[in-house]
Amino acid sequence: MTGMSSTTMLFGGLLTALGVASYVLTGAVSPTALIPAWFGLPLVVLGYLSRSEAMRKHAMHAAATIALVGFGGAVFSLMRTPAGPSSAMATFSQAAMVLLMAVFVGLCVRSFRDARRARSARA
């Protein structure tokens, strides 16, 4: 299961990089450009914590929850785009966050399913 730990840290790193890049490329004016990083940093920490056998299940469920909330928030924000974001960078950042979060949640669901099947096979 170290694979999902690394995957979680990778997605957290990508989201953090997206947030920092958005913030810098928009002139460091709006702290809301950092929103992807606010979701990415906890994912990095949770990915690291999930390397411990004792923490794995809780950390991965927390990571999936954070990703699901981030996905929902980014989708909602993107749906308001005609009235909302005024820059192409904001739209790109939101769309990239939606894509990253959707893929990560899908990977989490698959991992949870595989773990359950493995437990059932051992029993």
C-alpha positions in Angstrom: 0.0 0.0 0.0 3.0 2.2 -0.1 1.9 3.0 -3.6 -1.1 5.0 -2.5 1.1 6.8 0.0 3.4 7.9 -2.7 0.4 8.7 -5.0 -1.2 10.8 -2.3 2.0 12.8 -1.8 2.4 13.2 -5.6 -1.1 14.6 -6.0 -0.6 16.8 -3.0 2.6 18.1 -4.5 0.9 18.7 -7.9 -1.9 20.6 -6.2 0.6 22.6 -4.1 2.7 23.5 -7.2 -0.6 24.5 -9.0 -1.5 26.8 -6.2 1.9 28.4 -5.9 2.2 28.8 -9.7 -1.2 30.3 -9.9 -0.4 32.8 -7.1 2.9 33.8 -8.7 1.6 34.0 -12.3 -1.3 36.2 -11.3 1.1 38.7 -9.6 0.7 37.4 -6.0 -2.4 39.6 -5.6 -5.1 37.2 -4.5 -4.5 34.6 -1.8 -7.4 32.6 -3.3 -5.0 31.5 -6.1 -3.4 29.4 -3.4 -6.5 27.3 -2.8 -5.1 24.2 -4.6 -2.1 24.4 -2.3 -4.3 24.6 0.8 -5.7 21.2 -0.3 -2.3 19.8 -1.5 -0.3 20.4 1.6 -2.6 18.3 3.8 -2.5 15.5 1.2 1.3 15.5 1.3 1.2 15.2 5.1 -1.5 12.5 5.0 0.4 10.6 2.4 3.5 10.6 4.6 1.4 9.5 7.7 -0.2 6.7 5.7 3.3 5.0 5.4 2.7 3.9 9.0 0.7 0.7 9.1 -1.2 1.9 12.2 -2.2 5.2 10.5 -2.7 4.0 7.0 -6.5 3.5 7.0 -7.3 6.7 8.8 -4.9 8.8 6.8 -6.1 7.5 3.5 -9.7 8.0 4.4 -8.9 11.6 5.5 -7.1 12.2 2.2 -10.0 10.9 0.2 -12.4 13.1 2.2 -10.2 16.2 1.6 -10.0 15.4 -2.1 -13.8 15.0 -2.4 -14.4 18.3 -0.6 -11.8 20.0 -2.9 -13.4 18.4 -6.0 -16.8 19.7 -5.0 -15.6 23.2 -4.2 -13.6 23.4 -7.4 -16.5 22.2 -9.5 -18.9 24.6 -7.8 -16.4 27.5 -8.4 -15.9 26.4 -12.1 -19.6 26.3 -12.7 -19.9 29.9 -11.6 -17.1 30.9 -14.1 -19.2 33.1 -16.4 -20.0 35.4 -13.4 -16.9 34.6 -11.3 -13.3 34.4 -12.3 -12.1 37.1 -14.5 -8.8 35.6 -15.5 -7.9 32.6 -17.7 -5.4 31.5 -15.1 -8.2 31.2 -12.5 -10.3 29.1 -14.8 -7.3 26.9 -15.7 -6.4 26.5 -12.1 -9.9 25.5 -11.1 -10.2 23.1 -14.0 -6.8 21.5 -13.2 -7.9 21.1 -9.6 -11.1 19.4 -10.6 -9.2 17.0 -12.8 -6.5 16.2 -10.2 -9.1 15.7 -7.4 -11.3 13.5 -9.6 -8.5 11.3 -10.6 -7.2 11.0 -7.0 -10.7 10.2 -5.6 -11.1 7.5 -8.3 -7.7 6.0 -7.3 -8.7 6.1 -3.6 -12.0 4.3 -4.3 -10.1 1.7 -6.4 -7.5 1.2 -3.6 -10.2 0.9 -0.9 -12.0 -1.7 -3.0 -8.8 -3.7 -3.6 -8.0 -3.6 0.1 -11.4 -4.9 1.1 -11.2 -7.7 -1.5 -7.7 -8.6 -0.1 -9.1 -8.7 3.4 -12.0 -10.9 2.3 -9.7 -13.3 0.5 -7.5 -13.7 3.6 -10.6 -14.5 5.8 
